[in-house]
Amino acid sequence: MSAIESVVENYVASWNETDPARRRAALSASCAADARYRDPVMTGDGLAGLDAMLAGVQAKFPGFVLKRISGIDHHNGAVRFSWSLGPAAGPSVVEGVDFVLLSGDGRFASVVGFIDKMPA
Amino acid sequence: MSAIESVVENYVASWNETDPARRRAALSASCAADARYRDPVMTGDGLAGLDAMLAGVQAKFPGFVLKRISGIDHHNGAVRFSWSLGPAAGPSVVEGVDFVLLSGDGRFASVVGFIDKMPA
């Protein structure tokens, strides 16, 4: 697995990891200390802010799983991949694409999510 | 037309404007002085660098037109839109999506293009 694949997989794992210590470890492995997340419905700043954001998503939507549904496209320190969120076994509820800027050490510095599918 | 629509339309116009003064005016209307462009095959830095990049594309692919082929999706100072590049009348040659971060005054500060369709 390439370094970028490993970082992306750790980031996806952080969304699905409900054990606080393991979630935080997955975030630390994938995101810079001052990493920022923005999408149309939520934001998080720094590892603690991202961790709180994910804990909130997991509490609000128990059992939902984030899945990467595209390849990992990257160049010039920027990455994009598409994802779905929903029950592990059912159809997705939300789908979107994350645009990521990497930090100097290859972890996520900034994530901007755009939504491609959202319940009405 | 909203401010964001106007900025995006000026940016798209800059790709298609072959008159140097009008191309530079369209760039100034859409991009910050220190704006950066990155895609897998070209880069440009600052208005002069972007202008030279566009002049190069126009010289290499005379008659090609950049068309926006999606809506303008934006939140939190970030924008995405899809585009095609090719002859005005024919099928597109290249298609992709631009992911943009806006400057404080609403112009493009950073453009990262990802490719969705490219000749083999």
gemmi code that builds the backbone of each chain (N, CA, C; Angstrom):
import gemmi

chains = {
    "A": [
        ("MET", (0.854, -1.191, 0.000), (0.000, 0.000, 0.000), (0.894, 1.246, 0.000)),
        ("SER", (0.606, 2.206, -0.854), (1.413, 3.428, -0.907), (1.159, 4.281, 0.332)),
        ("ALA", (2.033, 5.253, 0.533), (1.862, 6.147, 1.688), (0.519, 6.862, 1.623)),
        ("ILE", (0.141, 7.322, 0.440), (-1.141, 8.035, 0.318), (-2.309, 7.091, 0.588)),
        ("GLU", (-2.234, 5.875, 0.054), (-3.312, 4.916, 0.322), (-3.431, 4.656, 1.819)),
        ("SER", (-2.292, 4.525, 2.486), (-2.311, 4.245, 3.915), (-2.955, 5.390, 4.694)),
        ("VAL", (-2.606, 6.616, 4.322), (-3.181, 7.779, 4.998), (-4.691, 7.851, 4.755)),
        ("VAL", (-5.108, 7.619, 3.513), (-6.548, 7.666, 3.202), (-7.284, 6.558, 3.959)),
        ("GLU", (-6.708, 5.371, 3.982), (-7.382, 4.259, 4.670), (-7.492, 4.531, 6.173)),
        ("ASN", (-6.444, 5.133, 6.748), (-6.539, 5.496, 8.165), (-7.609, 6.559, 8.404)),
        ("TYR", (-7.730, 7.504, 7.462), (-8.762, 8.532, 7.595), (-10.160, 7.898, 7.531)),
        ("VAL", (-10.369, 7.038, 6.549), (-11.676, 6.362, 6.436), (-11.944, 5.536, 7.702)),
        ("ALA", (-10.910, 4.863, 8.195), (-11.071, 4.060, 9.414), (-11.483, 4.923, 10.602)),
        ("SER", (-10.982, 6.162, 10.636), (-11.316, 7.032, 11.780), (-12.811, 7.337, 11.825)),
        ("TRP", (-13.450, 7.393, 10.664), (-14.897, 7.631, 10.641), (-15.674, 6.440, 11.202)),
        ("ASN", (-15.092, 5.249, 11.078), (-15.823, 4.023, 11.426), (-15.417, 3.447, 12.777)),
        ("GLU", (-14.402, 4.030, 13.380), (-13.868, 3.494, 14.633), (-14.574, 4.181, 15.807)),
        ("THR", (-15.367, 3.416, 16.552), (-16.121, 4.024, 17.652), (-15.394, 3.948, 18.983)),
        ("ASP", (-14.337, 3.166, 19.061), (-13.525, 3.170, 20.288), (-12.719, 4.471, 20.328)),
        ("PRO", (-12.893, 5.279, 21.376), (-12.273, 6.616, 21.367), (-10.761, 6.596, 21.153)),
        ("ALA", (-10.063, 5.682, 21.815), (-8.598, 5.673, 21.689), (-8.179, 5.244, 20.289)),
        ("ARG", (-8.876, 4.250, 19.739), (-8.500, 3.787, 18.398), (-8.921, 4.814, 17.332)),
        ("ARG", (-10.061, 5.498, 17.586), (-10.467, 6.545, 16.636), (-9.424, 7.649, 16.613)),
        ("ARG", (-8.998, 8.068, 17.790), (-7.996, 9.127, 17.867), (-6.670, 8.693, 17.240)),
        ("ALA", (-6.316, 7.413, 17.414), (-5.076, 6.915, 16.793), (-5.179, 6.933, 15.268)),
        ("ALA", (-6.357, 6.567, 14.739), (-6.535, 6.594, 13.283), (-6.494, 8.025, 12.764)),
        ("LEU", (-7.057, 8.955, 13.540), (-6.988, 10.369, 13.145), (-5.546, 10.867, 13.163)),
        ("SER", (-4.819, 10.529, 14.205), (-3.430, 10.988, 14.299), (-2.585, 10.431, 13.160)),
        ("ALA", (-2.922, 9.218, 12.726), (-2.154, 8.598, 11.637), (-2.480, 9.215, 10.289)),
        ("SER", (-3.611, 9.921, 10.198), (-4.058, 10.414, 8.884), (-4.118, 11.921, 8.786)),
        ("CYS", (-4.200, 12.631, 9.900), (-4.446, 14.073, 9.851), (-3.388, 14.833, 10.654)),
        ("ALA", (-2.981, 15.986, 10.110), (-2.049, 16.856, 10.816), (-2.710, 17.417, 12.072)),
        ("ALA", (-1.884, 17.868, 13.012), (-2.401, 18.369, 14.294), (-3.411, 19.499, 14.091)),
        ("ASP", (-3.190, 20.330, 13.068), (-4.083, 21.476, 12.833), (-4.996, 21.256, 11.626)),
        ("ALA", (-5.264, 20.008, 11.314), (-6.098, 19.700, 10.145), (-7.503, 20.285, 10.297)),
        ("ARG", (-8.084, 20.673, 9.158), (-9.429, 21.253, 9.135), (-10.346, 20.426, 8.236)),
        ("TYR", (-11.596, 20.291, 8.653), (-12.610, 19.620, 7.836), (-13.765, 20.582, 7.615)),
        ("ARG", (-14.232, 20.655, 6.369), (-15.396, 21.476, 6.036), (-16.277, 20.720, 5.061)),
        ("ASP", (-17.552, 20.576, 5.377), (-18.521, 20.189, 4.353), (-19.765, 21.039, 4.574)),
        ("PRO", (-20.813, 20.866, 3.780), (-21.940, 21.803, 3.932), (-22.674, 21.691, 5.264)),
        ("VAL", (-22.474, 20.597, 6.005), (-23.244, 20.440, 7.240), (-22.413, 20.343, 8.508)),
        ("MET", (-21.101, 20.191, 8.402), (-20.302, 20.130, 9.634), (-18.875, 20.586, 9.386)),
        ("THR", (-18.234, 20.956, 10.489), (-16.845, 21.399, 10.436), (-16.108, 20.837, 11.642)),
        ("GLY", (-14.789, 20.721, 11.500), (-13.949, 20.319, 12.618), (-12.570, 20.915, 12.450)),
        ("ASP", (-11.954, 21.303, 13.554), (-10.638, 21.953, 13.502), (-9.698, 21.280, 14.489)),
        ("GLY", (-8.572, 20.814, 13.992), (-7.581, 20.163, 14.853), (-8.007, 18.746, 15.192)),
        ("LEU", (-7.072, 17.952, 15.691), (-7.381, 16.544, 15.969), (-8.513, 16.409, 16.977)),
        ("ALA", (-8.529, 17.255, 18.006), (-9.600, 17.153, 19.002), (-10.941, 17.540, 18.388)),
        ("GLY", (-10.921, 18.563, 17.547), (-12.163, 18.990, 16.887), (-12.675, 17.947, 15.906)),
        ("LEU", (-11.759, 17.336, 15.159), (-12.164, 16.278, 14.232), (-12.706, 15.078, 15.006)),
        ("ASP", (-12.048, 14.738, 16.103), (-12.487, 13.607, 16.912), (-13.895, 13.857, 17.459)),
        ("ALA", (-14.147, 15.056, 17.939), (-15.482, 15.389, 18.450), (-16.521, 15.343, 17.337)),
        ("MET", (-16.138, 15.814, 16.147), (-17.049, 15.783, 15.005), (-17.433, 14.347, 14.669)),
        ("LEU", (-16.441, 13.459, 14.631), (-16.721, 12.059, 14.283), (-17.531, 11.380, 15.378)),
        ("ALA", (-17.216, 11.666, 16.643), (-18.014, 11.101, 17.737), (-19.468, 11.537, 17.594)),
        ("GLY", (-19.678, 12.789, 17.166), (-21.036, 13.286, 16.967), (-21.759, 12.567, 15.844)),
        ("VAL", (-21.062, 12.332, 14.739), (-21.668, 11.615, 13.613), (-22.030, 10.199, 14.048)),
        ("GLN", (-21.114, 9.542, 14.746), (-21.355, 8.153, 15.176), (-22.529, 8.071, 16.161)),
        ("ALA", (-22.665, 9.083, 17.020), (-23.771, 9.087, 17.984), (-25.103, 9.341, 17.298)),
        ("LYS", (-25.070, 10.195, 16.277), (-26.308, 10.565, 15.581), (-26.761, 9.477, 14.616)),
        ("PHE", (-25.796, 8.768, 14.029), (-26.111, 7.760, 13.010), (-25.444, 6.429, 13.363)),
        ("PRO", (-25.892, 5.789, 14.444), (-25.216, 4.559, 14.870), (-25.283, 3.486, 13.784)),
        ("GLY", (-24.165, 2.836, 13.559), (-24.111, 1.760, 12.565), (-23.767, 2.221, 11.175)),
        ("PHE", (-23.779, 3.538, 10.947), (-23.407, 4.029, 9.616), (-21.918, 3.787, 9.382)),
        ("VAL", (-21.596, 3.469, 8.149), (-20.213, 3.169, 7.766), (-19.812, 4.076, 6.615)),
        ("LEU", (-18.627, 4.663, 6.722), (-18.060, 5.422, 5.613), (-17.272, 4.456, 4.737)),
        ("LYS", (-17.596, 4.455, 3.454), (-16.866, 3.599, 2.507), (-16.272, 4.463, 1.410)),
        ("ARG", (-15.047, 4.179, 1.044), (-14.474, 4.839, -0.136), (-15.000, 4.123, -1.362)),
        ("ILE", (-15.569, 4.873, -2.310), (-16.225, 4.252, -3.471), (-15.573, 4.660, -4.784)),
        ("SER", (-14.366, 5.201, -4.702), (-13.603, 5.522, -5.912), (-12.149, 5.178, -5.649)),
        ("GLY", (-11.362, 5.276, -6.675), (-9.919, 5.232, -6.488), (-9.432, 6.481, -5.784)),
        ("ILE", (-8.146, 6.496, -5.509), (-7.509, 7.651, -4.872), (-6.751, 8.400, -5.965)),
        ("ASP", (-7.242, 9.597, -6.272), (-6.654, 10.415, -7.342), (-5.804, 11.483, -6.666)),
        ("HIS", (-4.553, 11.624, -7.068), (-3.717, 12.613, -6.386), (-2.623, 13.153, -7.291)),
        ("HIS", (-2.281, 14.399, -7.064), (-1.163, 15.063, -7.745), (-0.852, 16.330, -6.970)),
        ("ASN", (0.404, 16.750, -7.007), (0.787, 18.053, -6.433), (0.300, 18.261, -4.997)),
        ("GLY", (0.312, 17.211, -4.192), (-0.082, 17.367, -2.793), (-1.575, 17.520, -2.578)),
        ("ALA", (-2.363, 17.211, -3.601), (-3.825, 17.259, -3.486), (-4.376, 15.866, -3.787)),
        ("VAL", (-5.482, 15.526, -3.141), (-6.074, 14.189, -3.247), (-7.584, 14.358, -3.392)),
        ("ARG", (-8.193, 13.467, -4.168), (-9.663, 13.383, -4.135), (-10.069, 11.924, -4.112)),
        ("PHE", (-11.155, 11.667, -3.429), (-11.772, 10.343, -3.453), (-13.243, 10.515, -3.114)),
        ("SER", (-14.049, 9.613, -3.650), (-15.489, 9.634, -3.383), (-15.816, 8.646, -2.288)),
        ("TRP", (-16.895, 8.923, -1.586), (-17.265, 8.104, -0.434), (-18.785, 8.001, -0.335)),
        ("SER", (-19.213, 7.000, 0.418), (-20.630, 6.884, 0.767), (-20.731, 6.695, 2.273)),
        ("LEU", (-21.865, 7.085, 2.809), (-22.132, 6.931, 4.237), (-23.529, 6.351, 4.389)),
        ("GLY", (-23.639, 5.304, 5.186), (-24.938, 4.696, 5.401), (-24.767, 3.386, 6.142)),
        ("PRO", (-25.863, 2.639, 6.300), (-25.786, 1.347, 6.991), (-24.814, 0.416, 6.267)),
        ("ALA", (-24.121, -0.433, 7.041), (-23.098, -1.295, 6.448), (-23.667, -2.150, 5.323)),
        ("ALA", (-24.904, -2.621, 5.495), (-25.455, -3.577, 4.534), (-26.392, -2.932, 3.519)),
        ("GLY", (-26.920, -1.766, 3.813), (-27.948, -1.205, 2.944), (-27.393, -0.246, 1.918)),
        ("PRO", (-28.276, 0.376, 1.153), (-27.835, 1.414, 0.224), (-27.319, 2.631, 0.992)),
        ("SER", (-26.468, 3.411, 0.354), (-25.915, 4.588, 1.015), (-27.010, 5.621, 1.266)),
        ("VAL", (-26.800, 6.445, 2.287), (-27.713, 7.547, 2.577), (-27.151, 8.841, 1.993)),
        ("VAL", (-25.860, 9.023, 2.146), (-25.177, 10.222, 1.653), (-23.974, 9.775, 0.835)),
        ("GLU", (-23.702, 10.491, -0.248), (-22.460, 10.267, -0.996), (-21.822, 11.607, -1.305)),
        ("GLY", (-20.519, 11.603, -1.432), (-19.829, 12.842, -1.751), (-18.410, 12.582, -2.169)),
        ("VAL", (-17.664, 13.670, -2.304), (-16.255, 13.587, -2.670), (-15.467, 14.481, -1.723)),
        ("ASP", (-14.356, 13.967, -1.250), (-13.466, 14.773, -0.416), (-12.299, 15.261, -1.261)),
        ("PHE", (-12.046, 16.567, -1.180), (-10.847, 17.159, -1.765), (-9.910, 17.478, -0.617)),
        ("VAL", (-8.713, 16.953, -0.688), (-7.769, 17.025, 0.424), (-6.495, 17.723, -0.014)),
        ("LEU", (-5.998, 18.600, 0.831), (-4.645, 19.123, 0.658), (-3.777, 18.478, 1.724)),
        ("LEU", (-2.612, 17.983, 1.307), (-1.730, 17.278, 2.232), (-0.778, 18.243, 2.922)),
        ("SER", (-0.411, 17.888, 4.140), (0.628, 18.631, 4.850), (1.998, 18.161, 4.352)),
        ("GLY", (3.035, 18.827, 4.821), (4.378, 18.498, 4.363), (4.773, 17.053, 4.638)),
        ("ASP", (4.211, 16.463, 5.682), (4.567, 15.083, 6.006), (3.584, 14.077, 5.415)),
        ("GLY", (2.686, 14.541, 4.534), (1.817, 13.622, 3.804), (0.504, 13.303, 4.483)),
        ("ARG", (0.264, 13.908, 5.639), (-1.052, 13.711, 6.259), (-2.035, 14.775, 5.767)),
        ("PHE", (-3.325, 14.581, 6.079), (-4.344, 15.524, 5.630), (-4.186, 16.854, 6.376)),
        ("ALA", (-4.065, 17.938, 5.644), (-4.033, 19.268, 6.252), (-5.404, 19.928, 6.170)),
        ("SER", (-6.108, 19.688, 5.079), (-7.414, 20.309, 4.850), (-8.279, 19.346, 4.058)),
        ("VAL", (-9.493, 19.140, 4.530), (-10.453, 18.293, 3.820), (-11.684, 19.144, 3.534)),
        ("VAL", (-12.076, 19.225, 2.275), (-13.330, 19.879, 1.911), (-14.204, 18.833, 1.246)),
        ("GLY", (-15.341, 18.574, 1.847), (-16.272, 17.588, 1.307), (-17.383, 18.256, 0.525)),
        ("PHE", (-17.662, 17.728, -0.656), (-18.822, 18.173, -1.438), (-19.795, 17.009, -1.544)),
        ("ILE", (-21.079, 17.333, -1.530), (-22.117, 16.305, -1.475), (-22.652, 16.012, -2.873)),
        ("ASP", (-22.719, 14.716, -3.208), (-23.285, 14.305, -4.496), (-24.660, 13.660, -4.335)),
        ("LYS", (-24.961, 13.175, -3.140), (-26.264, 12.540, -2.878), (-26.614, 12.819, -1.427)),
        ("MET", (-27.812, 13.322, -1.204), (-28.235, 13.685, 0.169), (-29.736, 13.479, 0.240)),
        ("PRO", (-30.252, 12.934, 1.355), (-31.711, 12.785, 1.466), (-32.387, 14.145, 1.349)),
        ("ALA", (-33.558, 14.173, 0.757), (-34.281, 15.443, 0.574), (-34.663, 16.021, 1.938)),
    ],
    "B": [
        ("MET", (-26.880, 37.335, -11.640), (-25.782, 36.391, -11.437), (-25.129, 36.678, -10.086)),
        ("SER", (-24.908, 35.627, -9.301), (-24.282, 35.820, -7.989), (-22.811, 36.177, -8.147)),
        ("ALA", (-22.204, 36.639, -7.055), (-20.783, 36.987, -7.102), (-19.944, 35.772, -7.481)),
        ("ILE", (-20.276, 34.616, -6.924), (-19.492, 33.411, -7.249), (-19.675, 33.023, -8.705)),
        ("GLU", (-20.907, 33.096, -9.182), (-21.133, 32.778, -10.604), (-20.329, 33.708, -11.498)),
        ("SER", (-20.306, 34.981, -11.139), (-19.579, 35.960, -11.948), (-18.086, 35.651, -11.970)),
        ("VAL", (-17.544, 35.317, -10.819), (-16.115, 34.994, -10.750), (-15.812, 33.732, -11.565)),
        ("VAL", (-16.657, 32.704, -11.435), (-16.430, 31.469, -12.201), (-16.547, 31.744, -13.697)),
        ("GLU", (-17.537, 32.521, -14.085), (-17.707, 32.797, -15.520), (-16.513, 33.581, -16.064)),
        ("ASN", (-15.990, 34.522, -15.282), (-14.795, 35.249, -15.727), (-13.595, 34.319, -15.849)),
        ("TYR", (-13.505, 33.368, -14.918), (-12.391, 32.407, -14.985), (-12.505, 31.553, -16.247)),
        ("VAL", (-13.694, 31.025, -16.499), (-13.894, 30.213, -17.713), (-13.603, 31.058, -18.950)),
        ("ALA", (-14.046, 32.320, -18.938), (-13.795, 33.206, -20.083), (-12.302, 33.397, -20.314)),
        ("SER", (-11.526, 33.422, -19.226), (-10.079, 33.642, -19.386), (-9.427, 32.509, -20.175)),
        ("TRP", (-9.954, 31.302, -20.043), (-9.403, 30.178, -20.813), (-9.685, 30.331, -22.303)),
        ("ASN", (-10.781, 31.007, -22.630), (-11.239, 31.062, -24.022), (-10.896, 32.373, -24.707)),
        ("GLU", (-10.382, 33.324, -23.966), (-10.100, 34.654, -24.510), (-8.670, 34.685, -25.041)),
        ("THR", (-8.513, 34.808, -26.340), (-7.167, 34.785, -26.931), (-6.577, 36.179, -27.091)),
        ("ASP", (-7.378, 37.212, -26.934), (-6.811, 38.567, -26.954), (-6.061, 38.781, -25.635)),
        ("PRO", (-4.767, 39.084, -25.688), (-3.981, 39.130, -24.442), (-4.541, 40.095, -23.400)),
        ("ALA", (-4.958, 41.274, -23.807), (-5.444, 42.254, -22.825), (-6.765, 41.790, -22.210)),
        ("ARG", (-7.644, 41.238, -23.041), (-8.933, 40.785, -22.507), (-8.763, 39.522, -21.668)),
        ("ARG", (-7.807, 38.665, -22.075), (-7.546, 37.461, -21.265), (-7.034, 37.865, -19.880)),
        ("ARG", (-6.115, 38.797, -19.865), (-5.578, 39.246, -18.580), (-6.657, 39.926, -17.731)),
        ("ALA", (-7.560, 40.664, -18.387), (-8.653, 41.311, -17.639), (-9.588, 40.259, -17.030)),
        ("ALA", (-9.860, 39.217, -17.790), (-10.734, 38.155, -17.257), (-10.047, 37.431, -16.100)),
        ("LEU", (-8.745, 37.251, -16.212), (-8.003, 36.631, -15.099), (-8.022, 37.538, -13.867)),
        ("SER", (-7.786, 38.825, -14.066), (-7.777, 39.755, -12.926), (-9.138, 39.795, -12.243)),
        ("ALA", (-10.206, 39.634, -13.030), (-11.555, 39.677, -12.465), (-11.893, 38.406, -11.694)),
        ("SER", (-11.135, 37.343, -11.938), (-11.495, 36.055, -11.333), (-10.455, 35.498, -10.375)),
        ("CYS", (-9.222, 35.934, -10.474), (-8.144, 35.309, -9.693), (-7.384, 36.350, -8.879)),
        ("ALA", (-7.004, 35.967, -7.662), (-6.185, 36.823, -6.819), (-4.793, 36.979, -7.432)),
        ("ALA", (-4.092, 38.021, -7.022), (-2.776, 38.313, -7.599), (-1.822, 37.132, -7.449)),
        ("ASP", (-1.941, 36.408, -6.324), (-1.023, 35.287, -6.077), (-1.701, 33.929, -6.275)),
        ("ALA", (-2.739, 33.910, -7.107), (-3.475, 32.662, -7.325), (-2.576, 31.588, -7.922)),
        ("ARG", (-2.854, 30.325, -7.555), (-2.076, 29.177, -8.028), (-2.996, 28.196, -8.742)),
        ("TYR", (-2.506, 27.614, -9.823), (-3.232, 26.560, -10.536), (-2.373, 25.304, -10.575)),
        ("ARG", (-2.984, 24.157, -10.280), (-2.293, 22.871, -10.359), (-3.220, 21.843, -10.979)),
        ("ASP", (-2.785, 21.174, -12.025), (-3.460, 19.954, -12.443), (-2.369, 18.945, -12.796)),
        ("PRO", (-2.714, 17.735, -13.229), (-1.648, 16.745, -13.428), (-0.674, 17.085, -14.544)),
        ("VAL", (-1.041, 18.034, -15.424), (-0.152, 18.298, -16.565), (0.364, 19.721, -16.648)),
        ("MET", (-0.155, 20.650, -15.859), (0.369, 22.019, -15.920), (0.146, 22.760, -14.611)),
        ("THR", (0.961, 23.807, -14.450), (0.868, 24.625, -13.252), (1.027, 26.086, -13.663)),
        ("GLY", (0.502, 26.983, -12.829), (0.691, 28.415, -13.036), (0.639, 29.115, -11.695)),
        ("ASP", (1.465, 30.139, -11.545), (1.544, 30.866, -10.270), (1.435, 32.367, -10.522)),
        ("GLY", (0.473, 33.000, -9.870), (0.285, 34.433, -10.025), (-0.399, 34.758, -11.346)),
        ("LEU", (-0.906, 35.974, -11.463), (-1.654, 36.337, -12.673), (-0.795, 36.209, -13.921)),
        ("ALA", (0.472, 36.597, -13.849), (1.328, 36.489, -15.029), (1.583, 35.022, -15.371)),
        ("GLY", (1.769, 34.201, -14.349), (1.996, 32.778, -14.590), (0.760, 32.092, -15.150)),
        ("LEU", (-0.408, 32.452, -14.627), (-1.651, 31.884, -15.155), (-1.872, 32.329, -16.590)),
        ("ASP", (-1.596, 33.600, -16.859), (-1.769, 34.126, -18.215), (-0.861, 33.383, -19.191)),
        ("ALA", (0.382, 33.156, -18.809), (1.311, 32.434, -19.683), (0.854, 30.990, -19.882)),
        ("MET", (0.319, 30.379, -18.811), (-0.178, 29.005, -18.926), (-1.324, 28.936, -19.934)),
        ("LEU", (-2.258, 29.890, -19.837), (-3.406, 29.878, -20.752), (-2.968, 30.180, -22.181)),
        ("ALA", (-2.045, 31.127, -22.348), (-1.536, 31.410, -23.696), (-0.917, 30.145, -24.287)),
        ("GLY", (-0.235, 29.363, -23.447), (0.365, 28.121, -23.916), (-0.672, 27.097, -24.341)),
        ("VAL", (-1.743, 26.967, -23.554), (-2.813, 26.030, -23.918), (-3.455, 26.461, -25.235)),
        ("GLN", (-3.713, 27.746, -25.369), (-4.367, 28.245, -26.586), (-3.480, 28.049, -27.814)),
        ("ALA", (-2.163, 28.208, -27.622), (-1.242, 28.026, -28.752), (-1.139, 26.552, -29.143)),
        ("LYS", (-1.198, 25.681, -28.143), (-1.037, 24.251, -28.407), (-2.307, 23.628, -28.972)),
        ("PHE", (-3.455, 24.157, -28.530), (-4.743, 23.586, -28.934), (-5.654, 24.675, -29.503)),
        ("PRO", (-5.294, 25.224, -30.667), (-6.088, 26.332, -31.207), (-7.538, 25.913, -31.451)),
        ("GLY", (-8.449, 26.776, -31.065), (-9.867, 26.495, -31.275), (-10.521, 25.722, -30.145)),
        ("PHE", (-9.734, 25.202, -29.222), (-10.343, 24.490, -28.099), (-11.077, 25.478, -27.191)),
        ("VAL", (-12.176, 25.018, -26.655), (-13.010, 25.861, -25.792), (-13.210, 25.150, -24.452)),
        ("LEU", (-13.041, 25.904, -23.369), (-13.364, 25.384, -22.037), (-14.827, 25.679, -21.759)),
        ("LYS", (-15.569, 24.643, -21.399), (-16.993, 24.816, -21.071), (-17.230, 24.291, -19.669)),
        ("ARG", (-17.991, 25.022, -18.904), (-18.437, 24.504, -17.604), (-19.592, 23.562, -17.861)),
        ("ILE", (-19.514, 22.325, -17.340), (-20.525, 21.304, -17.645), (-21.255, 20.827, -16.391)),
        ("SER", (-21.141, 21.598, -15.318), (-21.892, 21.276, -14.095), (-22.370, 22.587, -13.489)),
        ("GLY", (-23.181, 22.467, -12.480), (-23.487, 23.633, -11.676), (-22.271, 24.068, -10.880)),
        ("ILE", (-22.441, 25.170, -10.163), (-21.375, 25.688, -9.298), (-21.740, 25.320, -7.867)),
        ("ASP", (-20.947, 24.422, -7.281), (-21.211, 23.928, -5.931), (-20.239, 24.652, -4.998)),
        ("HIS", (-20.746, 25.252, -3.940), (-19.830, 26.001, -3.073), (-20.326, 26.050, -1.648)),
        ("HIS", (-19.365, 26.072, -0.729), (-19.624, 26.243, 0.706), (-18.308, 26.576, 1.377)),
        ("ASN", (-18.363, 27.328, 2.453), (-17.174, 27.592, 3.272), (-15.972, 28.087, 2.466)),
        ("GLY", (-16.209, 28.916, 1.464), (-15.088, 29.468, 0.711), (-14.436, 28.504, -0.254)),
        ("ALA", (-15.095, 27.385, -0.509), (-14.596, 26.398, -1.469), (-15.637, 26.220, -2.576)),
        ("VAL", (-15.162, 25.931, -3.773), (-16.022, 25.832, -4.951), (-15.589, 24.614, -5.752)),
        ("ARG", (-16.565, 23.937, -6.365), (-16.199, 22.933, -7.369), (-17.121, 23.075, -8.568)),
        ("PHE", (-16.571, 22.819, -9.727), (-17.375, 22.751, -10.954), (-16.630, 21.859, -11.931)),
        ("SER", (-17.390, 21.206, -12.793), (-16.808, 20.333, -13.810), (-16.721, 21.074, -15.130)),
        ("TRP", (-15.789, 20.662, -15.939), (-15.528, 21.361, -17.205), (-15.128, 20.351, -18.274)),
        ("SER", (-15.252, 20.816, -19.520), (-14.729, 20.058, -20.650), (-13.866, 20.983, -21.486)),
        ("LEU", (-12.936, 20.401, -22.203), (-12.060, 21.161, -23.090), (-12.000, 20.416, -24.413)),
        ("GLY", (-12.212, 21.154, -25.494), (-12.156, 20.533, -26.818), (-12.671, 21.507, -27.856)),
        ("PRO", (-12.788, 21.036, -29.094), (-13.298, 21.901, -30.160), (-14.693, 22.414, -29.818)),
        ("ALA", (-14.996, 23.637, -30.244), (-16.275, 24.250, -29.889), (-17.447, 23.368, -30.301)),
        ("ALA", (-17.341, 22.727, -31.456), (-18.492, 22.005, -31.991), (-18.427, 20.502, -31.742)),
        ("GLY", (-17.279, 19.970, -31.468), (-17.149, 18.515, -31.386), (-17.266, 17.994, -29.979)),
        ("PRO", (-17.058, 16.695, -29.830), (-17.025, 16.129, -28.477), (-15.802, 16.632, -27.719)),
        ("SER", (-15.893, 16.624, -26.411), (-14.767, 17.085, -25.597), (-13.567, 16.159, -25.755)),
        ("VAL", (-12.385, 16.715, -25.539), (-11.160, 15.913, -25.548), (-10.757, 15.569, -24.108)),
        ("VAL", (-10.893, 16.539, -23.230), (-10.537, 16.370, -21.827), (-11.708, 16.860, -20.976)),
        ("GLU", (-11.943, 16.151, -19.876), (-12.926, 16.643, -18.907), (-12.346, 16.514, -17.517)),
        ("GLY", (-12.786, 17.382, -16.625), (-12.291, 17.317, -15.259), (-13.142, 18.141, -14.324)),
        ("VAL", (-12.642, 18.274, -13.110), (-13.318, 19.078, -12.099), (-12.281, 19.986, -11.456)),
        ("ASP", (-12.646, 21.242, -11.302), (-11.778, 22.179, -10.588), (-12.282, 22.328, -9.165)),
        ("PHE", (-11.354, 22.210, -8.237), (-11.620, 22.437, -6.830), (-10.903, 23.737, -6.465)),
        ("VAL", (-11.659, 24.729, -6.024), (-11.157, 26.088, -5.854), (-11.281, 26.518, -4.395)),
        ("LEU", (-10.255, 27.154, -3.888), (-10.360, 27.870, -2.618), (-10.378, 29.359, -2.934)),
        ("LEU", (-11.314, 30.073, -2.324), (-11.475, 31.501, -2.605), (-10.601, 32.340, -1.679)),
        ("SER", (-10.173, 33.477, -2.198), (-9.469, 34.460, -1.370), (-10.499, 35.253, -0.563)),
        ("GLY", (-10.011, 36.089, 0.317), (-10.906, 36.867, 1.161), (-11.871, 37.733, 0.380)),
        ("ASP", (-11.469, 38.175, -0.800), (-12.347, 39.038, -1.599), (-13.180, 38.256, -2.604)),
        ("GLY", (-13.162, 36.916, -2.491), (-14.056, 36.108, -3.313), (-13.495, 35.689, -4.654)),
        ("ARG", (-12.248, 36.061, -4.929), (-11.639, 35.576, -6.168), (-10.922, 34.244, -5.906)),
        ("PHE", (-10.505, 33.582, -7.006), (-9.833, 32.288, -6.873), (-8.450, 32.494, -6.257)),
        ("ALA", (-8.171, 31.792, -5.167), (-6.840, 31.818, -4.568), (-6.040, 30.589, -4.991)),
        ("SER", (-6.724, 29.457, -5.127), (-6.058, 28.198, -5.463), (-7.023, 27.356, -6.284)),
        ("VAL", (-6.545, 26.855, -7.396), (-7.339, 25.958, -8.237), (-6.573, 24.647, -8.364)),
        ("VAL", (-7.229, 23.538, -8.009), (-6.653, 22.208, -8.242), (-7.602, 21.479, -9.185)),
        ("GLY", (-7.090, 21.129, -10.341), (-7.885, 20.409, -11.319), (-7.610, 18.918, -11.279)),
        ("PHE", (-8.679, 18.124, -11.268), (-8.537, 16.671, -11.366), (-9.174, 16.235, -12.685)),
        ("ILE", (-8.590, 15.227, -13.310), (-9.001, 14.817, -14.656), (-9.966, 13.634, -14.568)),
        ("ASP", (-11.087, 13.766, -15.303), (-12.058, 12.663, -15.373), (-12.031, 11.960, -16.725)),
        ("LYS", (-11.537, 12.638, -17.735), (-11.469, 12.056, -19.088), (-10.247, 12.634, -19.769)),
        ("MET", (-9.408, 11.768, -20.308), (-8.163, 12.230, -20.937), (-7.846, 11.268, -22.066)),
        ("PRO", (-7.386, 11.756, -23.232), (-7.010, 10.820, -24.307), (-5.912, 9.871, -23.828)),
        ("ALA", (-5.964, 8.654, -24.294), (-4.960, 7.649, -23.882), (-3.571, 8.080, -24.348)),
    ],
}
model = gemmi.Model(1)
for chain_id, residues in chains.items():
    chain = gemmi.Chain(chain_id)
    for i, (resn, *xyz) in enumerate(residues, 1):
        res = gemmi.Residue()
        res.name, res.seqid = resn, gemmi.SeqId(i, " ")
        for name, pos in zip(("N", "CA", "C"), xyz):
            atom = gemmi.Atom()
            atom.name, atom.element = name, gemmi.Element(name[0])
            atom.pos, atom.b_iso = gemmi.Position(*pos), 0.0
            res.add_atom(atom)
        chain.add_residue(res)
    model.add_chain(chain)
structure = gemmi.Structure()
structure.add_model(model)
structure.setup_entities()
